[in-house]
Amino acid sequence: MKIRILIPARLESKRFPKKLLQKISDKTLIEHICLRAKKIHCDSLAVLTDSKIIQKIVKSCGVDCYYSKKNYSNGTERIANFCKLKKYNPLDLIVNIQADELNFPLSAIDKIKKYFRNNKKTYVATLIYPSTNYSNIIDKNLVKVVKNKNDDAIYFSRSLIPHDSKNFYAHLGIYAYRVNVLSKYRKLKRGEIETEESLEQNRFLFNTVPIKCISIKSNDSISINTKNDLKLAKKKFK
């Protein structure tokens, strides 16, 4: 099983266009993500983008970058198509790091790799962490998740789930999948829950593909979804 880190990086994000070009300290957001990803022990690392500007920045970081102007509805579709073009081994592990997940936890990536090595029948997984932060509870940009006793996700939502809970699990924007399940992703039916929540992982759940939830104790990452998130990041990285 080879470990392949892929970072989908769309320029015109719906909620915060061109956020990957925003400067935090002396570097753009996409530079921060690339330099952190380079610390991961893996077999390959690449950014997948629809922007020549992003491609130029990424290559200056010493990271492979593949440009395609083709439109995809989400990063998982972009990754699935790339894996098909590269003809990766069906059992290779793809780790999808969101390009706006500043300071994502490196130890959590190691935990993902270990989990897939020890669980051959797991095909999709994602990271979650417990939170009691009220501002997170009401933030629609922070995705919440409920899981069953086997740590399989039941549902992902931008709303608070469970209802009126003071303790909940938040979702961290990192996914892991084996190549063979990605080859099926674009053929899966897109259900209402994916469209209404605007969450790509709900396509797996709608089509009864299990998503294993890998828990970490805490999360210091800042997901840059709004200009306020950017302000917080700039303060942290002053």
ChimeraX attribute file (.defattr): number of C-alpha atoms within 10 A of each C-alpha:
attribute: neighborCount
match mode: 1-to-1
recipient: residues
	/A:1	13
	/A:2	15
	/A:3	19
	/A:4	20
	/A:5	22
	/A:6	27
	/A:7	26
	/A:8	23
	/A:9	24
	/A:10	23
	/A:11	18
	/A:12	13
	/A:13	12
	/A:14	9
	/A:15	12
	/A:16	13
	/A:17	14
	/A:18	14
	/A:19	22
	/A:20	22
	/A:21	16
	/A:22	16
	/A:23	16
	/A:24	21
	/A:25	14
	/A:26	11
	/A:27	12
	/A:28	16
	/A:29	23
	/A:30	28
	/A:31	24
	/A:32	21
	/A:33	23
	/A:34	23
	/A:35	14
	/A:36	15
	/A:37	22
	/A:38	16
	/A:39	9
	/A:40	16
	/A:41	14
	/A:42	14
	/A:43	12
	/A:44	15
	/A:45	20
	/A:46	20
	/A:47	26
	/A:48	23
	/A:49	23
	/A:50	20
	/A:51	16
	/A:52	15
	/A:53	11
	/A:54	25
	/A:55	20
	/A:56	11
	/A:57	17
	/A:58	23
	/A:59	16
	/A:60	11
	/A:61	14
	/A:62	12
	/A:63	19
	/A:64	16
	/A:65	22
	/A:66	18
	/A:67	14
	/A:68	14
	/A:69	9
	/A:70	8
	/A:71	10
	/A:72	15
	/A:73	10
	/A:74	14
	/A:75	20
	/A:76	21
	/A:77	18
	/A:78	23
	/A:79	23
	/A:80	20
	/A:81	16
	/A:82	16
	/A:83	21
	/A:84	15
	/A:85	9
	/A:86	8
	/A:87	10
	/A:88	17
	/A:89	14
	/A:90	15
	/A:91	16
	/A:92	17
	/A:93	25
	/A:94	25
	/A:95	25
	/A:96	21
	/A:97	24
	/A:98	20
	/A:99	27
	/A:100	22
	/A:101	20
	/A:102	20
	/A:103	17
	/A:104	23
	/A:105	17
	/A:106	13
	/A:107	10
	/A:108	18
	/A:109	21
	/A:110	12
	/A:111	14
	/A:112	20
	/A:113	18
	/A:114	11
	/A:115	15
	/A:116	19
	/A:117	12
	/A:118	9
	/A:119	9
	/A:120	10
	/A:121	9
	/A:122	16
	/A:123	20
	/A:124	24
	/A:125	24
	/A:126	22
	/A:127	21
	/A:128	26
	/A:129	18
	/A:130	16
	/A:131	17
	/A:132	13
	/A:133	11
	/A:134	10
	/A:135	9
	/A:136	16
	/A:137	24
	/A:138	12
	/A:139	13
	/A:140	14
	/A:141	16
	/A:142	19
	/A:143	22
	/A:144	26
	/A:145	21
	/A:146	20
	/A:147	15
	/A:148	11
	/A:149	6
	/A:150	8
	/A:151	15
	/A:152	19
	/A:153	22
	/A:154	16
	/A:155	17
	/A:156	24
	/A:157	23
	/A:158	20
	/A:159	17
	/A:160	23
	/A:161	20
	/A:162	14
	/A:163	8
	/A:164	9
	/A:165	10
	/A:166	13
	/A:167	14
	/A:168	22
	/A:169	22
	/A:170	27
	/A:171	22
	/A:172	24
	/A:173	19
	/A:174	21
	/A:175	21
	/A:176	26
	/A:177	22
	/A:178	25
	/A:179	23
	/A:180	18
	/A:181	16
	/A:182	21
	/A:183	17
	/A:184	11
	/A:185	18
	/A:186	17
	/A:187	8
	/A:188	13
	/A:189	12
	/A:190	16
	/A:191	14
	/A:192	12
	/A:193	18
	/A:194	19
	/A:195	12
	/A:196	10
	/A:197	15
	/A:198	14
	/A:199	15
	/A:200	18
	/A:201	21
	/A:202	24
	/A:203	20
	/A:204	20
	/A:205	19
	/A:206	18
	/A:207	13
	/A:208	9
	/A:209	18
	/A:210	17
	/A:211	24
	/A:212	23
	/A:213	23
	/A:214	17
	/A:215	19
	/A:216	15
	/A:217	9
	/A:218	12
	/A:219	17
	/A:220	9
	/A:221	15
	/A:222	17
	/A:223	20
	/A:224	22
	/A:225	18
	/A:226	13
	/A:227	13
	/A:228	10
	/A:229	12
	/A:230	20
	/A:231	12
	/A:232	13
	/A:233	21
	/A:234	13
	/A:235	10
	/A:236	11
	/A:237	10
	/A:238	8
